[in-house]
Amino acid sequence: MKNLAGVKEADQTIKEELYLAGIEAVPMEAKGEVPYTIEGKIGNWRLRRAWYYWIATTELRTDGLPLNHAVALHIKPNPIDFKKIMGTSIRSGGDAGCSSPEDYTSQPVYDDELDEKLMALGYKKEYSNILKKDYIPISVGEVARLCTEGKLDVQRYVDCYHIDDQIGLNEFKKYLRDYNLTEV
C-alpha cells in the first residue's frame, strides 16, 4: 500500500482500495497524518487508513472476531502466495511481529465474571486513583497465558487489526462475509 501521510488526494486512493475490497465507503471527519474524508465500514467494523496500512476496529470488544475465528483467519493461506499466512498481512492487534491472536491480542470482556475467575486464581483487586475504581492489575499477555495454560476459561475477541495490503483488505472482508461474522 502507498504511504498516504500528508497526501492531499488520499481520498482517491482510499476509494479505490475500498472498492477493490467491496467495502462500503462512508464520510467522516479527517483525523491523523492521512488527510481523508472517508473510511470503510463492514458491519460494526470501522476501517481507517493510516500511512501504509488500514486500521480495522470495533467499538465493542464482543463485535470483534471470537478467538477461534481470529486464529483461523491468522493461519489461512495467502491466496497469492501459499507459503505465507494471512496473519502476516492481517495483523491482530497491529502487532508488527505478526503474533498469533492466542499469544497477543485476544482479550476477554472485563466484567464481574472475569474478576471472580481471576480472584479464584489468587489475583487481588487494587484501587486505581486514575480509574476511580477497583480493578485487577493484569496484562493482556498474562490473560492469554492463563487461557493457553487452561487456568482461565473465557471467551476472547480480537477487536483491532492492522491490514498491510490489498490482498489482506480483500480477504478480511471476505472472511467476515463467508463466516457471517457481521452483516456485510
C-alpha positions as a printed Julia matrix, in Angstrom:
184×3 Matrix{Float64}:
   0.0     0.0    0.0
   1.1     3.54  -0.7
   2.21    5.84   2.09
  -0.66    8.34   2.31
   0.75   10.5    5.1
   0.22   14.11   4.03
  -1.16   13.16   0.59
  -3.89   15.71  -0.19
  -5.59   13.39  -2.69
  -5.71   10.47  -0.21
  -9.48   10.05  -0.72
  -8.97    8.82  -4.29
  -6.6     6.03  -3.23
  -8.84    5.15  -0.27
 -11.92    4.92  -2.52
 -10.03    2.64  -4.92
  -8.77    0.32  -2.16
 -12.23    0.08  -0.57
 -13.87   -0.51  -3.96
 -11.45   -3.32  -4.82
 -12.27   -4.99  -1.49
 -16.04   -4.47  -1.81
 -16.12   -2.39   1.36
 -18.61    0.42   1.89
 -17.09    3.92   1.93
 -18.66    6.32   4.44
 -17.99   10.03   5.03
 -16.16   11.08   8.18
 -14.07   13.89   9.6
 -10.35   13.63   8.88
  -8.0    12.82  11.78
  -4.32   11.96  11.92
  -1.5    12.21   9.41
  -3.54   10.96   6.43
  -5.88   13.74   5.21
  -9.05   11.86   4.26
 -12.8    12.38   4.44
 -13.94    8.75   4.06
 -13.4     5.5    5.86
 -14.55    1.93   5.35
 -17.39    0.16   7.13
 -18.11   -3.56   7.39
 -20.96   -4.16   9.82
 -19.65   -3.0   13.21
 -16.07   -2.76  11.92
 -14.63    0.67  11.13
 -11.61    0.88   8.79
  -9.38    3.95   8.87
  -6.44    4.48   6.54
  -3.06    5.03   8.14
   0.31    5.65   6.5
   0.94    2.26   4.82
  -1.93    0.19   6.19
  -5.55    0.08   7.28
  -6.67    0.0   10.92
  -9.82   -2.08  11.46
 -11.52   -1.69  14.84
 -14.8    -2.31  16.59
 -16.26   -0.14  19.3
 -17.38   -3.09  21.4
 -14.93   -5.89  22.05
 -17.67   -8.5   21.56
 -18.18   -7.23  17.99
 -14.62   -8.38  17.26
 -13.65  -11.8   15.97
 -14.04  -14.6   18.52
 -10.64  -16.18  19.16
 -11.33  -19.34  17.14
 -12.19  -17.24  14.07
  -9.25  -14.89  14.65
  -6.87  -17.87  14.7
  -8.48  -19.36  11.58
  -8.05  -16.04   9.74
  -4.47  -15.75  11.01
  -3.39  -19.18   9.69
  -5.39  -19.01   6.44
  -3.05  -19.4    3.45
  -2.48  -16.27   1.39
  -4.36  -16.85  -1.91
  -1.47  -15.41  -3.94
   1.46  -16.98  -2.07
   0.59  -20.26  -0.33
   3.89  -20.18   1.58
   2.54  -17.21   3.58
  -0.35  -17.0    6.0
  -2.83  -14.13   6.15
  -1.58  -13.28   9.66
   1.45  -11.64   8.05
  -0.71   -9.01   6.34
  -3.8    -9.01   8.63
  -2.04   -8.41  11.95
  -4.14   -8.97  15.07
  -3.77   -6.08  17.46
  -1.46   -4.4   14.96
   1.43   -6.5   16.25
   4.43   -5.89  14.0
   5.71   -9.39  14.88
   2.54  -10.97  13.41
   1.94  -12.98  16.6
  -0.95  -15.39  16.78
  -4.11  -13.92  18.31
  -3.79  -16.58  21.01
  -0.5   -15.11  22.17
  -1.04  -11.43  21.74
  -4.25   -9.5   21.43
  -7.18  -11.7   22.22
  -8.98  -10.05  25.07
 -11.88  -11.16  27.21
 -14.6    -8.78  28.27
 -13.56   -7.34  31.62
 -16.56   -7.84  33.88
 -17.56   -9.3   37.25
 -17.37  -12.87  35.92
 -13.76  -12.42  34.81
 -12.89  -10.75  38.12
 -14.34  -13.73  40.02
 -12.33  -16.2   37.92
  -9.12  -14.22  38.4
  -9.68  -13.86  42.15
 -10.21  -17.63  42.35
  -6.71  -17.91  40.84
  -5.29  -15.67  43.58
  -5.37  -12.27  41.88
  -6.44   -9.35  44.06
  -8.23   -6.12  43.28
  -6.49   -2.79  43.77
  -7.94    0.69  43.79
  -6.91    2.98  40.93
  -6.98    6.72  41.57
  -6.91    7.28  37.8
  -9.81    4.91  37.05
 -11.56    5.77  40.33
 -12.46    2.14  40.87
 -11.19   -1.25  41.96
  -9.58   -3.38  39.27
  -7.33   -6.42  38.93
  -3.94   -5.38  37.54
  -3.24   -7.96  34.84
  -1.66   -7.61  31.42
  -3.02   -8.78  28.09
  -0.18  -11.28  27.8
  -0.86  -12.7   31.25
  -4.55  -13.25  30.43
  -3.53  -15.0   27.19
  -1.01  -17.16  29.09
  -3.6   -18.2   31.7
  -6.02  -19.17  28.92
  -3.37  -21.08  26.98
  -2.36  -22.96  30.13
  -6.0   -23.91  30.74
  -6.18  -21.98  34.02
  -8.7   -19.45  32.74
 -11.68  -20.17  30.5
 -13.2   -17.03  28.99
 -14.42  -16.01  25.56
 -11.74  -13.85  23.91
 -12.01  -11.48  20.96
  -9.79   -9.6   18.55
 -11.25   -6.13  18.02
  -8.33   -4.5   16.19
  -6.3    -5.39  13.1
  -3.69   -3.63  11.02
  -4.07   -4.65   7.38
  -0.98   -4.14   5.24
  -2.01   -4.82   1.65
  -4.89   -5.05  -0.8
  -4.99   -8.86  -0.59
  -5.33   -8.58   3.19
  -8.1    -5.99   2.9
  -9.98   -8.16   0.39
  -9.53  -11.31   2.48
 -10.61   -9.58   5.7
 -13.9    -8.52   4.1
 -14.35  -11.95   2.51
 -13.7   -13.75   5.8
 -16.27  -11.67   7.68
 -18.82  -12.27   4.9
 -18.16  -16.0    4.42
 -18.47  -16.8    8.11
 -21.41  -14.45   8.73
 -19.44  -12.73  11.48
 -21.05   -9.4   10.73
 -23.66   -8.05   8.37
 -21.69   -7.23   5.25
